[in-house]
């Protein structure tokens, strides 16, 4: 018997949801009313009509650049090499279970962490060597085994202030009694 997961339906549903919400962006006069049609004449003076020039609504894409976790650490993506929870080793971290990158998007720090289940990200602030992440958003989860528990552990880790150190090419995060260590890609 083939077992299907909820995640197989998540991506198509997210796509349809985004498509539907993007269609309803026009402003109207209220419920059940249509937006007025644009007028080709904005005013008449002495019997002459003038046209309103079309307005440009172009926006520029966000500017994303690499940001260093610490002044002494290289600005790059990092792969997890070890982790501990309450003093016990987490072997799944070393086998590719966690990746991290810090970027600056239009001047605001953004942390992205990827686990086997999917991505997490949120705006970040740096106070000295302490990294704090707010409003963590998660992508669609695609876990079929105990990796879901690993995803939840990482989420809880990120919710607490993270003390950072960088020594001999290893970036180490300490959050409460738990740690994650990374090497650059």
VMD Tcl script that builds the backbone (N, CA, C; Angstrom):
set m [mol new atoms 555]
animate dup $m
set s [atomselect $m all]
$s set {name element resname resid chain x y z} {
  {N N UNK 1 A 0.843 -1.179 0.000}
  {CA C UNK 1 A 0.000 0.000 0.000}
  {C C UNK 1 A 0.889 1.243 0.000}
  {N N UNK 2 A 0.662 2.123 -0.942}
  {CA C UNK 2 A 1.457 3.341 -1.033}
  {C C UNK 2 A 0.899 4.382 -0.067}
  {N N UNK 3 A 1.808 4.987 0.691}
  {CA C UNK 3 A 1.421 5.978 1.693}
  {C C UNK 3 A 1.711 7.362 1.144}
  {N N UNK 4 A 0.702 8.207 1.068}
  {CA C UNK 4 A 0.909 9.565 0.583}
  {C C UNK 4 A 0.898 10.507 1.765}
  {N N UNK 5 A 1.695 11.538 1.660}
  {CA C UNK 5 A 1.791 12.508 2.747}
  {C C UNK 5 A 1.035 13.774 2.423}
  {N N UNK 6 A 0.706 14.482 3.432}
  {CA C UNK 6 A 0.018 15.755 3.287}
  {C C UNK 6 A 0.851 16.746 2.482}
  {N N UNK 7 A 2.163 16.617 2.577}
  {CA C UNK 7 A 3.041 17.578 1.902}
  {C C UNK 7 A 2.866 17.546 0.399}
  {N N UNK 8 A 2.399 16.424 -0.190}
  {CA C UNK 8 A 2.209 16.347 -1.634}
  {C C UNK 8 A 1.111 17.288 -2.095}
  {N N UNK 9 A 0.204 17.619 -1.212}
  {CA C UNK 9 A -0.894 18.514 -1.567}
  {C C UNK 9 A -0.617 19.948 -1.144}
  {N N UNK 10 A 0.371 20.163 -0.297}
  {CA C UNK 10 A 0.642 21.483 0.258}
  {C C UNK 10 A 1.111 22.466 -0.806}
  {N N UNK 11 A 2.081 22.077 -1.627}
  {CA C UNK 11 A 2.637 23.008 -2.621}
  {C C UNK 11 A 1.572 23.447 -3.619}
  {N N UNK 12 A 0.774 22.517 -4.218}
  {CA C UNK 12 A -0.279 22.990 -5.137}
  {C C UNK 12 A -1.286 23.904 -4.450}
  {N N UNK 13 A -1.654 23.591 -3.198}
  {CA C UNK 13 A -2.606 24.443 -2.490}
  {C C UNK 13 A -2.027 25.824 -2.207}
  {N N UNK 14 A -0.746 25.891 -1.840}
  {CA C UNK 14 A -0.101 27.189 -1.614}
  {C C UNK 14 A -0.079 28.003 -2.897}
  {N N UNK 15 A 0.207 27.345 -4.027}
  {CA C UNK 15 A 0.254 28.033 -5.313}
  {C C UNK 15 A -1.109 28.611 -5.648}
  {N N UNK 16 A -2.169 27.824 -5.509}
  {CA C UNK 16 A -3.517 28.295 -5.799}
  {C C UNK 16 A -3.880 29.447 -4.864}
  {N N UNK 17 A -3.530 29.315 -3.579}
  {CA C UNK 17 A -3.820 30.390 -2.632}
  {C C UNK 17 A -3.131 31.689 -3.001}
  {N N UNK 18 A -1.848 31.600 -3.402}
  {CA C UNK 18 A -1.132 32.815 -3.803}
  {C C UNK 18 A -1.742 33.397 -5.070}
  {N N UNK 19 A -2.139 32.544 -6.010}
  {CA C UNK 19 A -2.742 33.004 -7.247}
  {C C UNK 19 A -4.045 33.736 -6.959}
  {N N UNK 20 A -4.874 33.169 -6.100}
  {CA C UNK 20 A -6.155 33.798 -5.777}
  {C C UNK 20 A -5.975 35.107 -5.030}
  {N N UNK 21 A -5.038 35.175 -4.108}
  {CA C UNK 21 A -4.858 36.424 -3.359}
  {C C UNK 21 A -4.245 37.506 -4.214}
  {N N UNK 22 A -3.470 37.140 -5.227}
  {CA C UNK 22 A -2.864 38.165 -6.080}
  {C C UNK 22 A -3.904 38.795 -6.989}
  {N N UNK 23 A -5.019 38.115 -7.255}
  {CA C UNK 23 A -6.052 38.648 -8.137}
  {C C UNK 23 A -6.907 39.698 -7.434}
  {N N UNK 24 A -7.000 39.674 -6.149}
  {CA C UNK 24 A -7.900 40.563 -5.430}
  {C C UNK 24 A -7.234 41.798 -4.879}
  {N N UNK 25 A -6.212 42.320 -5.552}
  {CA C UNK 25 A -5.452 43.431 -5.010}
  {C C UNK 25 A -6.010 44.796 -5.384}
  {N N UNK 26 A -6.926 44.878 -6.361}
  {CA C UNK 26 A -7.430 46.177 -6.804}
  {C C UNK 26 A -8.335 46.763 -5.731}
  {N N UNK 27 A -8.249 48.070 -5.526}
  {CA C UNK 27 A -9.083 48.767 -4.556}
  {C C UNK 27 A -10.432 49.085 -5.185}
  {N N UNK 28 A -11.502 48.915 -4.443}
  {CA C UNK 28 A -12.837 49.228 -4.932}
  {C C UNK 28 A -13.496 50.174 -3.952}
  {N N UNK 29 A -14.693 50.637 -4.314}
  {CA C UNK 29 A -15.419 51.563 -3.478}
  {C C UNK 29 A -16.080 50.905 -2.288}
  {N N UNK 30 A -16.001 49.632 -2.136}
  {CA C UNK 30 A -16.618 48.921 -1.018}
  {C C UNK 30 A -17.156 47.592 -1.495}
  {N N UNK 31 A -17.776 46.842 -0.617}
  {CA C UNK 31 A -18.294 45.536 -0.999}
  {C C UNK 31 A -19.347 45.656 -2.091}
  {N N UNK 32 A -19.217 44.870 -3.132}
  {CA C UNK 32 A -20.202 44.837 -4.202}
  {C C UNK 32 A -20.113 45.979 -5.185}
  {N N UNK 33 A -19.082 46.810 -5.134}
  {CA C UNK 33 A -18.953 47.912 -6.073}
  {C C UNK 33 A -17.737 47.685 -6.946}
  {N N UNK 34 A -17.789 48.220 -8.120}
  {CA C UNK 34 A -16.673 48.081 -9.053}
  {C C UNK 34 A -15.797 49.311 -8.968}
  {N N UNK 35 A -14.544 49.149 -9.301}
  {CA C UNK 35 A -13.622 50.278 -9.339}
  {C C UNK 35 A -13.985 51.156 -10.519}
  {N N UNK 36 A -13.934 52.474 -10.372}
  {CA C UNK 36 A -14.278 53.348 -11.488}
  {C C UNK 36 A -13.264 53.197 -12.611}
  {N N UNK 37 A -13.765 53.324 -13.829}
  {CA C UNK 37 A -12.888 53.239 -15.002}
  {C C UNK 37 A -12.052 54.501 -15.063}
  {N N UNK 38 A -10.776 54.393 -15.500}
  {CA C UNK 38 A -9.945 55.585 -15.596}
  {C C UNK 38 A -10.502 56.538 -16.635}
  {N N UNK 39 A -10.452 57.802 -16.346}
  {CA C UNK 39 A -10.952 58.820 -17.246}
  {C C UNK 39 A -9.826 59.329 -18.122}
  {N N UNK 40 A -10.146 59.568 -19.391}
  {CA C UNK 40 A -9.117 60.072 -20.285}
  {C C UNK 40 A -8.976 61.577 -20.170}
  {N N UNK 41 A -9.962 62.232 -19.582}
  {CA C UNK 41 A -9.850 63.674 -19.389}
  {C C UNK 41 A -9.911 63.976 -17.917}
  {N N UNK 42 A -8.971 64.769 -17.456}
  {CA C UNK 42 A -8.949 65.095 -16.044}
  {C C UNK 42 A -9.546 66.463 -15.773}
  {N N UNK 43 A -9.495 67.345 -16.725}
  {CA C UNK 43 A -10.105 68.657 -16.522}
  {C C UNK 43 A -10.328 69.303 -17.879}
  {N N UNK 44 A -11.252 70.230 -17.919}
  {CA C UNK 44 A -11.465 70.980 -19.152}
  {C C UNK 44 A -11.300 72.443 -18.832}
  {N N UNK 45 A -10.536 73.096 -19.665}
  {CA C UNK 45 A -10.320 74.518 -19.507}
  {C C UNK 45 A -10.569 75.165 -20.857}
  {N N UNK 46 A -11.505 76.080 -20.921}
  {CA C UNK 46 A -11.848 76.787 -22.146}
  {C C UNK 46 A -12.190 75.805 -23.255}
  {N N UNK 47 A -12.894 74.720 -22.905}
  {CA C UNK 47 A -13.322 73.773 -23.916}
  {C C UNK 47 A -12.244 72.799 -24.346}
  {N N UNK 48 A -11.049 72.896 -23.762}
  {CA C UNK 48 A -9.967 71.985 -24.148}
  {C C UNK 48 A -9.846 70.911 -23.076}
  {N N UNK 49 A -9.584 69.705 -23.491}
  {CA C UNK 49 A -9.403 68.635 -22.519}
  {C C UNK 49 A -7.931 68.286 -22.404}
  {N N UNK 50 A -7.556 67.877 -21.209}
  {CA C UNK 50 A -6.172 67.457 -20.994}
  {C C UNK 50 A -6.188 66.022 -20.502}
  {N N UNK 51 A -5.226 65.269 -20.913}
  {CA C UNK 51 A -5.137 63.876 -20.496}
  {C C UNK 51 A -4.198 63.750 -19.322}
  {N N UNK 52 A -4.528 62.821 -18.418}
  {CA C UNK 52 A -3.643 62.523 -17.305}
  {C C UNK 52 A -2.594 61.537 -17.781}
  {N N UNK 53 A -1.331 61.818 -17.496}
  {CA C UNK 53 A -0.310 60.862 -17.909}
  {C C UNK 53 A -0.421 59.588 -17.073}
  {N N UNK 54 A -0.155 58.445 -17.683}
  {CA C UNK 54 A -0.207 57.204 -16.902}
  {C C UNK 54 A 0.874 57.215 -15.827}
  {N N UNK 55 A 0.540 56.674 -14.671}
  {CA C UNK 55 A 1.502 56.618 -13.571}
  {C C UNK 55 A 2.309 55.331 -13.648}
  {N N UNK 56 A 3.562 55.440 -13.332}
  {CA C UNK 56 A 4.426 54.265 -13.301}
  {C C UNK 56 A 4.293 53.591 -11.939}
  {N N UNK 57 A 4.119 52.269 -11.948}
  {CA C UNK 57 A 3.992 51.529 -10.693}
  {C C UNK 57 A 5.097 50.491 -10.555}
  {N N UNK 58 A 6.238 50.773 -11.147}
  {CA C UNK 58 A 7.329 49.806 -11.056}
  {C C UNK 58 A 7.971 49.862 -9.679}
  {N N UNK 59 A 8.367 48.715 -9.217}
  {CA C UNK 59 A 9.087 48.623 -7.950}
  {C C UNK 59 A 10.374 47.867 -8.196}
  {N N UNK 60 A 11.352 48.157 -7.390}
  {CA C UNK 60 A 12.624 47.463 -7.551}
  {C C UNK 60 A 12.635 46.240 -6.647}
  {N N UNK 61 A 13.313 45.179 -7.076}
  {CA C UNK 61 A 13.385 43.979 -6.237}
  {C C UNK 61 A 14.225 44.248 -4.998}
  {N N UNK 62 A 13.983 43.492 -3.936}
  {CA C UNK 62 A 14.784 43.675 -2.720}
  {C C UNK 62 A 16.261 43.418 -3.019}
  {N N UNK 63 A 17.115 44.179 -2.379}
  {CA C UNK 63 A 18.552 44.011 -2.541}
  {C C UNK 63 A 19.073 43.123 -1.427}
  {N N UNK 64 A 19.514 41.910 -1.769}
  {CA C UNK 64 A 19.983 40.951 -0.785}
  {C C UNK 64 A 21.490 40.770 -0.935}
  {N N UNK 65 A 22.195 40.899 0.197}
  {CA C UNK 65 A 23.637 40.684 0.210}
  {C C UNK 65 A 23.991 39.788 1.389}
  {N N UNK 66 A 25.123 39.142 1.278}
  {CA C UNK 66 A 25.605 38.288 2.355}
  {C C UNK 66 A 25.948 39.149 3.574}
  {N N UNK 67 A 25.685 38.614 4.763}
  {CA C UNK 67 A 26.039 39.286 6.015}
  {C C UNK 67 A 26.800 38.288 6.879}
  {N N UNK 68 A 27.839 38.743 7.548}
  {CA C UNK 68 A 28.638 37.870 8.418}
  {C C UNK 68 A 27.954 37.715 9.769}
  {N N UNK 69 A 28.007 36.499 10.322}
  {CA C UNK 69 A 27.456 36.263 11.657}
  {C C UNK 69 A 28.253 37.033 12.711}
  {N N UNK 70 A 29.569 37.064 12.541}
  {CA C UNK 70 A 30.467 37.798 13.438}
  {C C UNK 70 A 31.521 38.487 12.583}
  {N N UNK 71 A 32.122 39.576 13.082}
  {CA C UNK 71 A 33.159 40.249 12.289}
  {C C UNK 71 A 34.318 39.315 11.903}
  {N N UNK 72 A 34.608 38.326 12.743}
  {CA C UNK 72 A 35.726 37.423 12.469}
  {C C UNK 72 A 35.342 36.231 11.587}
  {N N UNK 73 A 34.044 36.037 11.310}
  {CA C UNK 73 A 33.602 34.881 10.515}
  {C C UNK 73 A 33.420 35.274 9.055}
  {N N UNK 74 A 33.708 34.326 8.149}
  {CA C UNK 74 A 33.484 34.625 6.732}
  {C C UNK 74 A 32.003 34.790 6.429}
  {N N UNK 75 A 31.723 35.611 5.463}
  {CA C UNK 75 A 30.349 35.829 5.015}
  {C C UNK 75 A 30.041 34.745 3.981}
  {N N UNK 76 A 29.345 33.691 4.423}
  {CA C UNK 76 A 29.067 32.553 3.558}
  {C C UNK 76 A 27.926 31.736 4.134}
  {N N UNK 77 A 27.554 30.655 3.456}
  {CA C UNK 77 A 26.589 29.690 3.977}
  {C C UNK 77 A 27.338 28.709 4.868}
  {N N UNK 78 A 26.639 28.205 5.887}
  {CA C UNK 78 A 27.262 27.292 6.854}
  {C C UNK 78 A 26.486 25.976 6.929}
  {N N UNK 79 A 27.239 24.869 7.082}
  {CA C UNK 79 A 26.661 23.537 7.273}
  {C C UNK 79 A 26.917 23.082 8.697}
  {N N UNK 80 A 25.902 22.479 9.317}
  {CA C UNK 80 A 26.054 21.958 10.669}
  {C C UNK 80 A 27.046 20.804 10.714}
  {N N UNK 81 A 27.943 20.819 11.718}
  {CA C UNK 81 A 28.920 19.742 11.885}
  {C C UNK 81 A 28.735 19.014 13.214}
  {N N UNK 82 A 28.064 19.654 14.185}
  {CA C UNK 82 A 27.772 18.987 15.455}
  {C C UNK 82 A 26.707 19.783 16.200}
  {N N UNK 83 A 26.093 19.110 17.160}
  {CA C UNK 83 A 25.085 19.755 17.988}
  {C C UNK 83 A 24.884 18.960 19.262}
  {N N UNK 84 A 24.429 19.646 20.300}
  {CA C UNK 84 A 24.111 18.986 21.563}
  {C C UNK 84 A 22.794 19.537 22.102}
  {N N UNK 85 A 22.062 18.658 22.784}
  {CA C UNK 85 A 20.841 19.045 23.485}
  {C C UNK 85 A 20.978 18.529 24.909}
  {N N UNK 86 A 21.042 19.447 25.864}
  {CA C UNK 86 A 21.237 19.083 27.275}
  {C C UNK 86 A 22.463 18.189 27.461}
  {N N UNK 87 A 23.536 18.494 26.734}
  {CA C UNK 87 A 24.791 17.760 26.875}
  {C C UNK 87 A 24.878 16.474 26.068}
  {N N UNK 88 A 23.816 16.088 25.360}
  {CA C UNK 88 A 23.829 14.864 24.555}
  {C C UNK 88 A 24.023 15.210 23.082}
  {N N UNK 89 A 24.879 14.415 22.395}
  {CA C UNK 89 A 25.163 14.651 20.980}
  {C C UNK 89 A 23.914 14.470 20.114}
  {N N UNK 90 A 23.850 15.286 19.061}
  {CA C UNK 90 A 22.787 15.198 18.060}
  {C C UNK 90 A 23.432 14.796 16.725}
  {N N UNK 91 A 23.561 13.497 16.433}
  {CA C UNK 91 A 24.260 13.065 15.223}
  {C C UNK 91 A 23.614 13.552 13.927}
  {N N UNK 92 A 22.322 13.806 13.926}
  {CA C UNK 92 A 21.648 14.258 12.715}
  {C C UNK 92 A 22.122 15.640 12.257}
  {N N UNK 93 A 22.676 16.435 13.167}
  {CA C UNK 93 A 23.206 17.754 12.778}
  {C C UNK 93 A 24.420 17.568 11.866}
  {N N UNK 94 A 25.327 16.666 12.230}
  {CA C UNK 94 A 26.559 16.443 11.475}
  {C C UNK 94 A 26.298 15.796 10.118}
  {N N UNK 95 A 25.183 15.112 9.971}
  {CA C UNK 95 A 24.909 14.436 8.703}
  {C C UNK 95 A 24.049 15.292 7.774}
  {N N UNK 96 A 24.219 16.598 7.849}
  {CA C UNK 96 A 23.522 17.509 6.940}
  {C C UNK 96 A 22.160 17.957 7.430}
  {N N UNK 97 A 21.910 17.856 8.723}
  {CA C UNK 97 A 20.594 18.183 9.264}
  {C C UNK 97 A 20.291 19.655 9.406}
  {N N UNK 98 A 21.311 20.528 9.385}
  {CA C UNK 98 A 21.073 21.966 9.582}
  {C C UNK 98 A 22.063 22.769 8.726}
  {N N UNK 99 A 21.526 23.751 8.020}
  {CA C UNK 99 A 22.351 24.715 7.278}
  {C C UNK 99 A 21.849 26.113 7.642}
  {N N UNK 100 A 22.748 27.091 7.627}
  {CA C UNK 100 A 22.360 28.450 8.023}
  {C C UNK 100 A 23.044 29.487 7.148}
  {N N UNK 101 A 22.348 30.603 6.949}
  {CA C UNK 101 A 22.907 31.731 6.213}
  {C C UNK 101 A 22.286 33.018 6.745}
  {N N UNK 102 A 23.100 34.042 6.865}
  {CA C UNK 102 A 22.641 35.360 7.285}
  {C C UNK 102 A 22.798 36.303 6.103}
  {N N UNK 103 A 21.741 37.035 5.786}
  {CA C UNK 103 A 21.791 37.996 4.696}
  {C C UNK 103 A 21.257 39.341 5.175}
  {N N UNK 104 A 21.552 40.350 4.407}
  {CA C UNK 104 A 20.995 41.673 4.635}
  {C C UNK 104 A 20.069 41.954 3.453}
  {N N UNK 105 A 18.785 42.178 3.745}
  {CA C UNK 105 A 17.802 42.471 2.708}
  {C C UNK 105 A 17.354 43.910 2.909}
  {N N UNK 106 A 17.758 44.764 1.979}
  {CA C UNK 106 A 17.473 46.203 2.081}
  {C C UNK 106 A 17.881 46.758 3.444}
  {N N UNK 107 A 19.035 46.310 3.956}
  {CA C UNK 107 A 19.580 46.819 5.206}
  {C C UNK 107 A 19.085 46.106 6.459}
  {N N UNK 108 A 18.152 45.172 6.345}
  {CA C UNK 108 A 17.625 44.425 7.492}
  {C C UNK 108 A 18.223 43.020 7.483}
  {N N UNK 109 A 18.702 42.544 8.646}
  {CA C UNK 109 A 19.257 41.194 8.723}
  {C C UNK 109 A 18.152 40.154 8.640}
  {N N UNK 110 A 18.422 39.070 7.909}
  {CA C UNK 110 A 17.475 37.977 7.726}
  {C C UNK 110 A 18.237 36.665 7.886}
  {N N UNK 111 A 17.792 35.808 8.815}
  {CA C UNK 111 A 18.400 34.499 9.012}
  {C C UNK 111 A 17.573 33.450 8.291}
  {N N UNK 112 A 18.250 32.577 7.556}
  {CA C UNK 112 A 17.604 31.428 6.930}
  {C C UNK 112 A 18.287 30.176 7.438}
  {N N UNK 113 A 17.489 29.242 7.944}
  {CA C UNK 113 A 17.985 27.950 8.416}
  {C C UNK 113 A 17.215 26.881 7.660}
  {N N UNK 114 A 17.940 25.897 7.135}
  {CA C UNK 114 A 17.311 24.815 6.382}
  {C C UNK 114 A 17.598 23.494 7.085}
  {N N UNK 115 A 16.534 22.750 7.367}
  {CA C UNK 115 A 16.654 21.410 7.938}
  {C C UNK 115 A 16.184 20.412 6.879}
  {N N UNK 116 A 16.222 19.145 7.198}
  {CA C UNK 116 A 15.741 18.129 6.263}
  {C C UNK 116 A 14.256 18.303 5.947}
  {N N UNK 117 A 13.517 18.905 6.860}
  {CA C UNK 117 A 12.080 19.083 6.665}
  {C C UNK 117 A 11.743 20.293 5.804}
  {N N UNK 118 A 12.575 21.289 5.816}
  {CA C UNK 118 A 12.282 22.485 5.047}
  {C C UNK 118 A 12.949 23.708 5.650}
  {N N UNK 119 A 12.708 24.869 5.037}
  {CA C UNK 119 A 13.346 26.107 5.486}
  {C C UNK 119 A 12.579 26.816 6.592}
  {N N UNK 120 A 13.332 27.619 7.351}
  {CA C UNK 120 A 12.790 28.542 8.350}
  {C C UNK 120 A 13.540 29.852 8.149}
  {N N UNK 121 A 12.870 30.946 8.387}
  {CA C UNK 121 A 13.565 32.224 8.283}
  {C C UNK 121 A 12.855 33.263 9.133}
  {N N UNK 122 A 13.583 34.333 9.412}
  {CA C UNK 122 A 13.003 35.416 10.177}
  {C C UNK 122 A 13.960 36.587 10.261}
  {N N UNK 123 A 13.424 37.767 10.542}
  {CA C UNK 123 A 14.277 38.928 10.734}
  {C C UNK 123 A 15.149 38.733 11.967}
  {N N UNK 124 A 16.376 39.193 11.872}
  {CA C UNK 124 A 17.337 38.981 12.954}
  {C C UNK 124 A 17.931 40.314 13.401}
  {N N UNK 125 A 18.362 40.335 14.656}
  {CA C UNK 125 A 19.105 41.480 15.177}
  {C C UNK 125 A 20.365 40.957 15.842}
  {N N UNK 126 A 21.384 41.777 15.839}
  {CA C UNK 126 A 22.656 41.422 16.435}
  {C C UNK 126 A 22.995 42.465 17.491}
  {N N UNK 127 A 23.212 41.998 18.714}
  {CA C UNK 127 A 23.658 42.858 19.801}
  {C C UNK 127 A 24.952 42.258 20.316}
  {N N UNK 128 A 26.077 42.875 19.954}
  {CA C UNK 128 A 27.377 42.286 20.283}
  {C C UNK 128 A 27.521 40.967 19.550}
  {N N UNK 129 A 27.645 39.863 20.290}
  {CA C UNK 129 A 27.749 38.543 19.674}
  {C C UNK 129 A 26.445 37.750 19.798}
  {N N UNK 130 A 25.388 38.393 20.291}
  {CA C UNK 130 A 24.110 37.715 20.487}
  {C C UNK 130 A 23.204 37.930 19.281}
  {N N UNK 131 A 22.751 36.814 18.706}
  {CA C UNK 131 A 21.846 36.818 17.565}
  {C C UNK 131 A 20.443 36.512 18.077}
  {N N UNK 132 A 19.467 37.346 17.701}
  {CA C UNK 132 A 18.079 37.144 18.099}
  {C C UNK 132 A 17.218 37.137 16.844}
  {N N UNK 133 A 16.360 36.123 16.737}
  {CA C UNK 133 A 15.493 35.989 15.576}
  {C C UNK 133 A 14.057 36.206 16.031}
  {N N UNK 134 A 13.299 36.976 15.244}
  {CA C UNK 134 A 11.901 37.261 15.555}
  {C C UNK 134 A 11.005 36.691 14.452}
  {N N UNK 135 A 9.772 36.468 14.768}
  {CA C UNK 135 A 8.756 36.100 13.782}
  {C C UNK 135 A 9.235 35.023 12.807}
  {N N UNK 136 A 9.630 33.891 13.336}
  {CA C UNK 136 A 10.173 32.820 12.505}
  {C C UNK 136 A 9.053 32.216 11.664}
  {N N UNK 137 A 9.281 32.185 10.365}
  {CA C UNK 137 A 8.331 31.578 9.431}
  {C C UNK 137 A 8.920 30.267 8.935}
  {N N UNK 138 A 8.064 29.278 8.726}
  {CA C UNK 138 A 8.525 27.996 8.215}
  {C C UNK 138 A 7.936 27.751 6.845}
  {N N UNK 139 A 8.726 27.085 6.005}
  {CA C UNK 139 A 8.237 26.672 4.697}
  {C C UNK 139 A 7.450 25.388 4.843}
  {N N UNK 140 A 6.959 24.876 3.737}
  {CA C UNK 140 A 6.212 23.625 3.750}
  {C C UNK 140 A 7.109 22.502 4.266}
  {N N UNK 141 A 6.580 21.722 5.213}
  {CA C UNK 141 A 7.352 20.612 5.781}
  {C C UNK 141 A 7.186 19.380 4.915}
  {N N UNK 142 A 8.299 18.688 4.678}
  {CA C UNK 142 A 8.276 17.476 3.884}
  {C C UNK 142 A 8.917 16.324 4.624}
  {N N UNK 143 A 8.542 16.105 5.867}
  {CA C UNK 143 A 9.160 15.055 6.684}
  {C C UNK 143 A 8.303 13.801 6.686}
  {N N UNK 144 A 8.975 12.665 6.568}
  {CA C UNK 144 A 8.266 11.396 6.639}
  {C C UNK 144 A 8.761 10.542 7.794}
  {N N UNK 145 A 9.770 11.001 8.520}
  {CA C UNK 145 A 10.316 10.220 9.633}
  {C C UNK 145 A 10.455 11.111 10.862}
  {N N UNK 146 A 11.359 10.791 11.744}
  {CA C UNK 146 A 11.525 11.575 12.971}
  {C C UNK 146 A 12.203 12.927 12.741}
  {N N UNK 147 A 12.459 13.271 11.476}
  {CA C UNK 147 A 13.051 14.580 11.183}
  {C C UNK 147 A 12.111 15.716 11.580}
  {N N UNK 148 A 10.813 15.432 11.683}
  {CA C UNK 148 A 9.870 16.457 12.142}
  {C C UNK 148 A 10.203 16.922 13.549}
  {N N UNK 149 A 10.626 16.007 14.418}
  {CA C UNK 149 A 11.047 16.369 15.769}
  {C C UNK 149 A 12.314 17.197 15.747}
  {N N UNK 150 A 13.195 16.902 14.789}
  {CA C UNK 150 A 14.427 17.679 14.631}
  {C C UNK 150 A 14.085 19.109 14.219}
  {N N UNK 151 A 13.118 19.254 13.316}
  {CA C UNK 151 A 12.680 20.582 12.866}
  {C C UNK 151 A 12.153 21.385 14.055}
  {N N UNK 152 A 11.339 20.759 14.884}
  {CA C UNK 152 A 10.785 21.445 16.054}
  {C C UNK 152 A 11.882 21.824 17.041}
  {N N UNK 153 A 12.888 20.956 17.225}
  {CA C UNK 153 A 14.001 21.265 18.119}
  {C C UNK 153 A 14.745 22.507 17.625}
  {N N UNK 154 A 15.026 22.562 16.316}
  {CA C UNK 154 A 15.729 23.722 15.749}
  {C C UNK 154 A 14.884 24.978 15.923}
  {N N UNK 155 A 13.583 24.875 15.708}
  {CA C UNK 155 A 12.694 26.034 15.883}
  {C C UNK 155 A 12.763 26.568 17.308}
  {N N UNK 156 A 12.713 25.688 18.298}
  {CA C UNK 156 A 12.806 26.113 19.696}
  {C C UNK 156 A 14.179 26.715 19.996}
  {N N UNK 157 A 15.228 26.148 19.425}
  {CA C UNK 157 A 16.583 26.668 19.581}
  {C C UNK 157 A 16.646 28.113 19.092}
  {N N UNK 158 A 16.055 28.374 17.923}
  {CA C UNK 158 A 16.111 29.704 17.319}
  {C C UNK 158 A 15.271 30.739 18.058}
  {N N UNK 159 A 14.304 30.311 18.832}
  {CA C UNK 159 A 13.437 31.254 19.549}
  {C C UNK 159 A 14.139 31.915 20.724}
  {N N UNK 160 A 15.248 31.332 21.177}
  {CA C UNK 160 A 15.994 31.896 22.311}
  {C C UNK 160 A 17.175 32.717 21.779}
  {N N UNK 161 A 17.671 33.691 22.549}
  {CA C UNK 161 A 18.879 34.416 22.133}
  {C C UNK 161 A 20.035 33.432 21.934}
  {N N UNK 162 A 20.808 33.658 20.894}
  {CA C UNK 162 A 21.902 32.754 20.529}
  {C C UNK 162 A 23.235 33.477 20.713}
  {N N UNK 163 A 24.071 32.939 21.599}
  {CA C UNK 163 A 25.429 33.454 21.781}
  {C C UNK 163 A 26.312 32.801 20.721}
  {N N UNK 164 A 27.103 33.611 20.028}
  {CA C UNK 164 A 27.928 33.120 18.934}
  {C C UNK 164 A 29.407 33.282 19.231}
  {N N UNK 165 A 30.184 32.304 18.786}
  {CA C UNK 165 A 31.644 32.410 18.791}
  {C C UNK 165 A 32.147 31.861 17.465}
  {N N UNK 166 A 33.336 32.315 17.073}
  {CA C UNK 166 A 33.971 31.801 15.861}
  {C C UNK 166 A 35.433 31.555 16.182}
  {N N UNK 167 A 35.849 30.292 16.058}
  {CA C UNK 167 A 37.226 29.929 16.376}
  {C C UNK 167 A 37.666 28.783 15.480}
  {N N UNK 168 A 38.855 28.896 14.914}
  {CA C UNK 168 A 39.466 27.868 14.064}
  {C C UNK 168 A 38.513 27.380 12.984}
  {N N UNK 169 A 37.820 28.303 12.340}
  {CA C UNK 169 A 36.936 27.976 11.227}
  {C C UNK 169 A 35.581 27.421 11.618}
  {N N UNK 170 A 35.256 27.389 12.909}
  {CA C UNK 170 A 33.973 26.851 13.365}
  {C C UNK 170 A 33.132 27.961 13.994}
  {N N UNK 171 A 31.916 28.106 13.477}
  {CA C UNK 171 A 30.933 29.022 14.044}
  {C C UNK 171 A 30.104 28.214 15.029}
  {N N UNK 172 A 30.057 28.634 16.296}
  {CA C UNK 172 A 29.318 27.911 17.331}
  {C C UNK 172 A 28.209 28.793 17.870}
  {N N UNK 173 A 27.010 28.216 17.948}
  {CA C UNK 173 A 25.853 28.870 18.540}
  {C C UNK 173 A 25.532 28.172 19.847}
  {N N UNK 174 A 25.233 28.962 20.875}
  {CA C UNK 174 A 24.805 28.416 22.164}
  {C C UNK 174 A 23.484 29.081 22.517}
  {N N UNK 175 A 22.472 28.252 22.739}
  {CA C UNK 175 A 21.136 28.733 23.074}
  {C C UNK 175 A 20.668 27.935 24.287}
  {N N UNK 176 A 20.677 28.561 25.455}
  {CA C UNK 176 A 20.383 27.828 26.686}
  {C C UNK 176 A 21.503 26.818 26.923}
  {N N UNK 177 A 21.146 25.549 27.128}
  {CA C UNK 177 A 22.160 24.501 27.326}
  {C C UNK 177 A 22.476 23.774 26.018}
  {N N UNK 178 A 21.857 24.195 24.919}
  {CA C UNK 178 A 22.025 23.526 23.626}
  {C C UNK 178 A 23.041 24.257 22.755}
  {N N UNK 179 A 23.692 23.503 21.858}
  {CA C UNK 179 A 24.677 24.106 20.946}
  {C C UNK 179 A 24.502 23.571 19.529}
  {N N UNK 180 A 24.898 24.373 18.583}
  {CA C UNK 180 A 25.033 23.981 17.189}
  {C C UNK 180 A 26.368 24.537 16.703}
  {N N UNK 181 A 27.146 23.718 15.974}
  {CA C UNK 181 A 28.408 24.167 15.411}
  {C C UNK 181 A 28.368 23.997 13.899}
  {N N UNK 182 A 28.968 24.960 13.195}
  {CA C UNK 182 A 28.912 24.997 11.738}
  {C C UNK 182 A 30.305 25.211 11.149}
  {N N UNK 183 A 30.500 24.739 9.938}
  {CA C UNK 183 A 31.678 25.060 9.115}
  {C C UNK 183 A 31.149 25.689 7.844}
  {N N UNK 184 A 31.942 26.562 7.221}
  {CA C UNK 184 A 31.503 27.204 5.992}
  {C C UNK 184 A 31.430 26.182 4.862}
  {N N UNK 185 A 30.537 26.427 3.911}
  {CA C UNK 185 A 30.378 25.508 2.759}
  {C C UNK 185 A 31.599 25.538 1.878}
}
mol reanalyze $m
mol bondsrecalc $m
mol representation Tube
mol addrep $m
